[in-house]
Amino acid sequence: MAGGWQLLYSRGFGMELFLKIMAAALLGLLIWRMWPVYKAWQENGPKAQKGDWSAALLALGSVVLLVVVLIMAVRA
């Protein structure tokens, strides 16, 4: 009598399907375990203050500028 994995493999289900199922199961487990932490952060986390958005935009703008400079350096 063939085992579970051998039976699936003999019917055309390969290792790729098994890995996709396992990845989905691990992702579900991760979300399930992190949900209480997310709820706690939402209730007790720091609140946004004046100036937070400008600081975030400055950091993102700097990264975009760096990427543009690197692209121009590679093309030259």
C-alpha positions in Angstrom: 0.0 0.0 0.0 1.4 3.4 -1.0 1.7 6.2 1.5 -0.1 9.5 1.1 2.7 11.4 -0.7 3.4 8.4 -3.0 -0.2 8.1 -3.9 -0.5 11.8 -4.8 2.8 11.6 -6.8 1.6 8.6 -8.7 -1.6 10.5 -9.7 0.3 13.4 -11.2 0.7 15.7 -8.3 4.3 16.7 -8.2 6.6 18.3 -5.7 5.6 21.8 -6.9 2.0 21.4 -5.8 3.2 20.0 -2.4 5.5 23.0 -1.9 2.7 25.5 -2.8 0.3 23.8 -0.4 3.0 23.9 2.4 3.8 27.6 1.7 0.1 28.5 1.9 -0.3 26.5 5.2 2.8 28.3 6.7 1.4 31.7 5.6 -1.9 30.9 7.2 -0.1 29.8 10.4 2.0 33.0 10.4 -1.1 35.2 10.0 -3.0 33.3 12.7 -0.1 33.6 15.2 0.5 37.3 14.4 -3.1 38.4 14.7 -3.0 39.1 18.5 0.1 41.1 18.1 -1.4 43.2 15.3 -4.5 43.9 17.5 -2.3 44.9 20.4 -0.3 47.3 18.2 -3.4 48.8 16.8 -4.8 49.5 20.3 -1.6 50.5 22.2 0.8 51.6 19.5 2.1 55.1 19.0 -0.2 57.7 17.4 0.9 59.8 14.4 2.0 63.3 15.3 2.5 66.5 13.3 5.5 66.2 11.0 5.5 62.4 10.6 4.3 62.4 7.0 7.0 64.9 6.0 9.7 62.8 7.6 8.4 59.7 5.8 8.2 61.5 2.4 11.8 62.8 2.9 13.1 59.2 3.5 11.1 57.8 0.5 12.3 60.7 -1.7 15.9 60.0 -0.8 15.6 56.4 -1.7 14.0 57.3 -5.1 16.8 59.8 -5.7 19.4 57.2 -4.9 17.9 54.7 -7.3 17.7 57.3 -10.1 21.4 58.2 -9.5 22.4 54.5 -9.6 20.5 53.9 -12.8 22.1 56.9 -14.4 25.6 55.7 -13.3 25.0 52.3 -14.8 23.8 53.7 -18.1 26.7 56.1 -18.4 
